[in-house]
Amino acid sequence: MKKVDKLGRIVIPIELRQKYGLNEGTKIEFIGIGEGIMVRSDEPFCKICHEKIPEDNEFPLCEKCMAEVIKSYQEKR
């Protein structure tokens, strides 16, 4: 459980920042839902390594992870 400070700030736990690619400068959005608040990153990130990726990426993976997935697939064939 986190407390809101007098300026309205909260600290997002490091585990969640790493998991969802929330690095310094990442834009996030706060959305009121029923009796709670949802925090959502407004920037796309790789679903494997969580690095930021270009918004026009066709797949939700960075180039490095995409290459590793393709290599792994080819090795299994």
SULUR-V214521 format. One record per residue. N is the residue number from 1. RES is the residue in three letters. SS is DSSP state (h for helix, s for strand, l for the rest). OMEGA is omega in radians with two decimals (999 if undefined). NEAR is the number of other ideal C-beta (glycine too) atoms within 12 Angstrom. Layout:
n: {N N}
res: {RES RES}
ss: {SS SS}
omega: {OMEGA OMEGA}
near: {NEAR NEAR}
This chain:
n: {1 2 3 4 5 6 7 8 9 10 11 12 13 14 15 16 17 18 19 20 21 22 23 24 25 26 27 28 29 30 31 32 33 34 35 36 37 38 39 40 41 42 43 44 45 46 47 48 49 50 51 52 53 54 55 56 57 58 59 60 61 62 63 64 65 66 67 68 69 70 71 72 73 74 75 76 77}
res: {MET LYS LYS VAL ASP LYS LEU GLY ARG ILE VAL ILE PRO ILE GLU LEU ARG GLN LYS TYR GLY LEU ASN GLU GLY THR LYS ILE GLU PHE ILE GLY ILE GLY GLU GLY ILE MET VAL ARG SER ASP GLU PRO PHE CYS LYS ILE CYS HIS GLU LYS ILE PRO GLU ASP ASN GLU PHE PRO LEU CYS GLU LYS CYS MET ALA GLU VAL ILE LYS SER TYR GLN GLU LYS ARG}
ss: {l l l l l l l l l l l l l h h h h h h l l l l l l l l s s s s s s l l s s s s s s l l l s l l l l l l s l l l l l l l l l l h h h h h h h h h h h h h h l}
omega: {-3.13 3.08 3.04 3.14 -3.03 3.07 3.11 -3.10 3.02 3.07 3.08 -3.11 -3.09 -3.12 3.14 3.10 3.13 -3.09 -3.05 3.05 -3.14 3.14 3.11 -3.14 3.11 3.10 3.07 -3.09 3.08 -3.08 3.08 -3.13 -3.14 -3.13 -3.11 3.12 3.05 3.08 -3.06 3.06 3.14 -3.08 3.13 3.10 -3.13 -3.12 3.13 -3.04 3.09 3.02 3.09 3.11 3.11 -3.11 -3.09 3.10 3.14 3.14 -3.10 3.14 3.04 -3.10 -3.12 -3.12 3.10 3.13 3.13 3.11 3.14 3.13 -3.14 3.12 -3.12 3.12 -3.11 -3.10 999}
near: {6 12 9 12 9 7 6 9 10 18 14 21 14 11 11 18 20 16 18 26 28 27 19 10 11 23 18 23 15 17 13 11 11 7 6 9 16 13 22 18 25 18 23 24 30 26 19 21 22 26 25 23 25 16 12 7 19 11 18 22 23 23 18 16 22 22 17 17 21 16 13 13 11 10 9 8 7}
